[in-house]
Amino acid sequence: MMKPLRRLLVTAAFGTLSACASLSPPQTNMAEMAADIPATWLLDLPSDTTGPQGWANLYDDPILLRYLDMAAAQNFDVKSAQTRVIAAEAELRRAAARLKPQLDASASASGGAILSDIDNAFDSYGLGLSGRWDPDVFGETKTIIESSRANLRAQEALAADTRQAILASTGRAYVSAVEATLQVDLAKTNLEFLTESRRISEARYRLGDTAKGDFSFAEANYQSALASYESTLQSARAARRALSILLGDYPTEDLELATELNTPNALPARDLPAAILERRPDIIAARAQLAGRVASLQGAKLAKWPSLGLSGSLSSGSAFKDLFDPGDYIARLGASLSQVLFDGGAIEAGIDSAQANLDVSLLSYEQRLRLAMAEITDAYDRAETLKRTLVNLELSSDAANEALRLESIQFDLGESSLLDVLQVQTRVNSIDASLIRTKAALLQTVITANEAIAGFI
């Protein structure tokens, strides 16, 4: 009686599999969902990404390059992003495990005896081995795996985006710290000049060689420069602390910095939009997230289809003397097929929700493409503008410093007043401070531009 029943169950199971395999669940077409996005912008997910310009080629500062290595290894945002990749890898492995059979084992022993016969207390046993397998005929598990795989790709791209952003932020913070130090040096030089001018003005005023107005003007300039110097010192300390945080360290001011800001090398030529966007990790992440939404929608649609499961077990339970008797074991095989007939609209609501999430992702993806192109255009435009501005400021600084030199000579000869010298000095200081700021701004903009074209991957 047992053998015909087993044959019937096996026949039913494989018959169900064959019937289900001939059916075709609905598919979600990614291209149709993204019909409004230009074809040149709908990118594949590349297996690797390489940037067009390395840091050393863009701005070769050994100190900065060392700090970039530190940031990549020690920054907490980078570490967190890498940890999320590990978690996504584990989720993908767990999703893939759903396609494999699950096997469970159980064992038990029971019995009773008086206390004096405790050695013979257990007189019966139970052993069991059971297995379950979902053949995933309609592909619902595969949609879960695809969603997990897309999430992994997104987390990998986001990790690359985080790393790139941290490196760019570190570069800009380094430039800010160097700029602040140079501004301190300039403020100190200006303060020393005004201190000496104040001393000379006071001495001449006491001797009656100059009017009190000149002395008062010198005093005002000195006090103003002293206040500015203190503020500049504080800004420099804050800039160094900000850089140390990006390096994964505690906020410290004891950092090695370059003594000047050099001109960066030329930015790489802008590539075709699709080629640039294909490298950008934020676009890759958005594309992967979009693929995940498509898989989620497909999974929601598959909830309408039947669920098929196969199960089997091997068990035995008897006296210990029968433990090794093959005839005492019972084998079972089963197949199940279930279909939701009424759920109050829950499945349709799930489909609508998944469709809405996909639509939101499509809009976000398209907006991300436009913003990316705007970032690239703005950064390159600003870099070119700052280059031209820097040329003008350098010429202006040379002319102003020459004017100060000539005015100082005239003052020494008694042909010019101290007020004239101080006015020229104020102008020189303003131009030189602007020159330092523009050099720093150019470097930071070049870093931003190269980041925008994914040049630091």
LINVEN-V964871 format. One record per pair of residues at least 24 apart in sequence whose ideal C-beta (glycine too) atoms are under 7 Angstrom apart, sorted by the first residue. I is the first residue (numbers start at 1). J is the second residue. D is the distance in whole Angstrom. If there is no record, write none. Layout:
# LINVEN-V964871
i:I j:J d:D
i:I j:J d:D
This chain:
# LINVEN-V964871
i:6 j:333 d:6
i:9 j:333 d:5
i:9 j:334 d:6
i:9 j:335 d:6
i:10 j:333 d:6
i:12 j:335 d:6
i:13 j:310 d:6
i:13 j:335 d:3
i:16 j:308 d:6
i:16 j:335 d:6
i:16 j:337 d:6
i:17 j:135 d:6
i:17 j:137 d:6
i:20 j:137 d:4
i:20 j:138 d:7
i:20 j:308 d:6
i:21 j:137 d:6
i:25 j:138 d:5
i:25 j:139 d:6
i:25 j:302 d:5
i:25 j:305 d:5
i:26 j:301 d:5
i:27 j:298 d:7
i:28 j:294 d:5
i:28 j:297 d:5
i:28 j:298 d:5
i:30 j:294 d:5
i:33 j:294 d:7
i:33 j:358 d:6
i:33 j:362 d:6
i:34 j:362 d:6
i:36 j:366 d:7
i:37 j:366 d:5
i:40 j:273 d:7
i:40 j:274 d:4
i:41 j:273 d:7
i:41 j:274 d:6
i:41 j:277 d:6
i:41 j:369 d:5
i:43 j:274 d:7
i:43 j:277 d:6
i:43 j:278 d:5
i:43 j:283 d:7
i:43 j:287 d:6
i:45 j:153 d:6
i:45 j:284 d:6
i:45 j:287 d:6
i:45 j:288 d:6
i:46 j:278 d:6
i:49 j:160 d:7
i:49 j:279 d:5
i:49 j:281 d:7
i:49 j:454 d:7
i:49 j:457 d:5
i:50 j:457 d:7
i:51 j:279 d:7
i:51 j:454 d:6
i:51 j:455 d:4
i:51 j:456 d:6
i:51 j:457 d:4
i:52 j:268 d:5
i:52 j:453 d:7
i:52 j:455 d:5
i:53 j:268 d:5
i:53 j:450 d:5
i:53 j:455 d:4
i:55 j:456 d:7
i:57 j:265 d:6
i:58 j:264 d:6
i:58 j:265 d:6
i:58 j:446 d:7
i:58 j:450 d:6
i:59 j:264 d:5
i:59 j:265 d:7
i:59 j:443 d:7
i:61 j:258 d:6
i:63 j:256 d:6
i:63 j:257 d:7
i:63 j:258 d:6
i:64 j:171 d:6
i:64 j:174 d:5
i:67 j:170 d:6
i:67 j:174 d:6
i:67 j:247 d:6
i:68 j:167 d:5
i:68 j:170 d:6
i:68 j:171 d:7
i:70 j:247 d:5
i:70 j:248 d:7
i:71 j:166 d:6
i:71 j:167 d:6
i:71 j:170 d:4
i:71 j:246 d:6
i:71 j:247 d:5
i:71 j:248 d:7
i:72 j:163 d:6
i:72 j:167 d:6
i:74 j:247 d:6
i:74 j:248 d:3
i:75 j:166 d:5
i:75 j:246 d:6
i:75 j:248 d:5
i:76 j:248 d:6
i:77 j:162 d:6
i:77 j:166 d:6
i:78 j:162 d:6
i:78 j:163 d:5
i:78 j:166 d:5
i:81 j:158 d:6
i:81 j:159 d:4
i:81 j:162 d:4
i:82 j:159 d:6
i:84 j:155 d:5
i:84 j:159 d:7
i:85 j:155 d:5
i:85 j:156 d:6
i:85 j:159 d:5
i:88 j:151 d:5
i:88 j:152 d:4
i:88 j:155 d:4
i:89 j:152 d:6
i:91 j:148 d:5
i:91 j:151 d:7
i:92 j:148 d:4
i:92 j:149 d:6
i:92 j:152 d:5
i:95 j:144 d:5
i:95 j:145 d:5
i:95 j:148 d:4
i:96 j:145 d:6
i:98 j:134 d:7
i:98 j:141 d:5
i:98 j:144 d:7
i:99 j:136 d:6
i:99 j:141 d:6
i:101 j:131 d:5
i:101 j:132 d:7
i:101 j:133 d:4
i:102 j:131 d:7
i:102 j:132 d:5
i:103 j:131 d:5
i:104 j:130 d:5
i:105 j:129 d:5
i:123 j:319 d:6
i:123 j:320 d:7
i:124 j:318 d:7
i:124 j:319 d:6
i:125 j:317 d:7
i:125 j:320 d:6
i:125 j:323 d:6
i:126 j:317 d:4
i:127 j:315 d:7
i:127 j:316 d:5
i:128 j:313 d:7
i:128 j:315 d:4
i:129 j:313 d:7
i:129 j:314 d:4
i:130 j:313 d:4
i:131 j:311 d:7
i:131 j:312 d:5
i:132 j:309 d:7
i:132 j:311 d:5
i:133 j:310 d:5
i:134 j:308 d:7
i:134 j:309 d:5
i:135 j:308 d:6
i:135 j:310 d:7
i:137 j:308 d:5
i:138 j:302 d:5
i:138 j:305 d:5
i:139 j:302 d:6
i:140 j:299 d:6
i:140 j:302 d:4
i:143 j:295 d:5
i:143 j:298 d:5
i:143 j:299 d:4
i:143 j:302 d:6
i:144 j:299 d:6
i:146 j:295 d:4
i:147 j:292 d:5
i:147 j:295 d:4
i:147 j:296 d:6
i:147 j:299 d:7
i:150 j:288 d:5
i:150 j:291 d:4
i:150 j:292 d:4
i:150 j:295 d:6
i:151 j:292 d:6
i:153 j:288 d:4
i:154 j:285 d:5
i:154 j:288 d:4
i:154 j:289 d:5
i:154 j:292 d:7
i:157 j:281 d:5
i:157 j:284 d:4
i:157 j:285 d:4
i:157 j:288 d:6
i:158 j:285 d:5
i:160 j:281 d:4
i:160 j:457 d:6
i:161 j:281 d:4
i:161 j:282 d:5
i:161 j:285 d:6
i:164 j:281 d:6
i:164 j:451 d:6
i:164 j:454 d:7
i:164 j:456 d:5
i:164 j:457 d:6
i:166 j:246 d:7
i:167 j:456 d:5
i:168 j:447 d:5
i:168 j:448 d:7
i:168 j:451 d:4
i:168 j:456 d:6
i:169 j:246 d:6
i:170 j:246 d:5
i:171 j:447 d:5
i:172 j:444 d:5
i:172 j:447 d:6
i:173 j:242 d:5
i:173 j:243 d:4
i:173 j:246 d:6
i:174 j:243 d:6
i:175 j:261 d:7
i:175 j:440 d:5
i:175 j:443 d:5
i:175 j:444 d:5
i:176 j:239 d:5
i:176 j:440 d:7
i:177 j:239 d:4
i:177 j:240 d:5
i:177 j:243 d:5
i:177 j:255 d:7
i:177 j:257 d:6
i:178 j:257 d:5
i:178 j:258 d:5
i:178 j:261 d:6
i:179 j:261 d:7
i:179 j:436 d:6
i:179 j:437 d:7
i:179 j:440 d:4
i:180 j:235 d:5
i:180 j:236 d:4
i:180 j:239 d:4
i:181 j:236 d:6
i:181 j:257 d:6
i:182 j:261 d:7
i:182 j:436 d:5
i:183 j:232 d:5
i:183 j:433 d:6
i:183 j:436 d:6
i:184 j:232 d:5
i:184 j:233 d:6
i:184 j:236 d:5
i:186 j:429 d:7
i:186 j:432 d:6
i:186 j:433 d:6
i:186 j:436 d:7
i:187 j:228 d:6
i:187 j:229 d:5
i:187 j:232 d:5
i:188 j:229 d:7
i:190 j:225 d:6
i:190 j:429 d:5
i:191 j:225 d:5
i:191 j:226 d:6
i:191 j:229 d:5
i:193 j:425 d:6
i:194 j:221 d:5
i:194 j:222 d:5
i:194 j:225 d:5
i:195 j:222 d:6
i:197 j:418 d:6
i:197 j:421 d:7
i:197 j:422 d:6
i:198 j:222 d:4
i:200 j:418 d:7
i:201 j:418 d:5
i:210 j:418 d:7
i:214 j:417 d:6
i:214 j:418 d:5
i:214 j:419 d:5
i:217 j:419 d:6
i:217 j:422 d:6
i:218 j:418 d:6
i:218 j:422 d:6
i:221 j:422 d:6
i:221 j:426 d:7
i:261 j:439 d:4
i:261 j:440 d:6
i:261 j:443 d:6
i:264 j:442 d:7
i:264 j:443 d:6
i:264 j:446 d:5
i:267 j:380 d:7
i:267 j:383 d:6
i:267 j:446 d:6
i:267 j:449 d:6
i:267 j:450 d:6
i:268 j:455 d:7
i:270 j:376 d:7
i:270 j:380 d:6
i:270 j:453 d:7
i:273 j:373 d:6
i:276 j:376 d:6
i:276 j:453 d:5
i:277 j:369 d:6
i:277 j:372 d:6
i:279 j:453 d:7
i:279 j:454 d:4
i:279 j:457 d:7
i:280 j:372 d:6
i:280 j:454 d:5
i:281 j:454 d:7
i:281 j:457 d:7
i:282 j:368 d:7
i:283 j:368 d:6
i:283 j:369 d:7
i:283 j:372 d:6
i:286 j:364 d:7
i:286 j:365 d:5
i:286 j:368 d:5
i:287 j:365 d:7
i:289 j:361 d:6
i:290 j:361 d:5
i:290 j:362 d:7
i:290 j:365 d:5
i:293 j:357 d:5
i:293 j:358 d:4
i:293 j:361 d:5
i:294 j:358 d:6
i:296 j:354 d:5
i:296 j:357 d:7
i:297 j:354 d:4
i:297 j:355 d:6
i:297 j:358 d:5
i:300 j:350 d:5
i:300 j:351 d:5
i:300 j:354 d:4
i:301 j:351 d:6
i:303 j:347 d:5
i:303 j:350 d:6
i:304 j:347 d:6
i:306 j:337 d:5
i:306 j:338 d:6
i:306 j:339 d:4
i:307 j:338 d:5
i:308 j:337 d:5
i:309 j:336 d:5
i:310 j:335 d:5
i:375 j:452 d:5
i:376 j:452 d:4
i:376 j:453 d:6
i:379 j:445 d:6
i:379 j:448 d:5
i:379 j:449 d:4
i:379 j:452 d:5
i:380 j:449 d:5
i:382 j:445 d:5
i:383 j:442 d:7
i:383 j:445 d:5
i:383 j:446 d:5
i:383 j:449 d:5
i:386 j:438 d:6
i:386 j:441 d:6
i:386 j:442 d:4
i:386 j:445 d:6
i:387 j:442 d:6
i:389 j:438 d:6
i:390 j:438 d:5
i:390 j:439 d:7
i:390 j:442 d:6
i:393 j:431 d:7
i:393 j:434 d:6
i:393 j:435 d:5
i:393 j:438 d:6
i:394 j:435 d:7
i:396 j:431 d:5
i:397 j:431 d:5
i:397 j:432 d:6
i:397 j:435 d:5
i:400 j:427 d:6
i:400 j:428 d:4
i:400 j:431 d:5
i:401 j:428 d:6
i:404 j:428 d:5
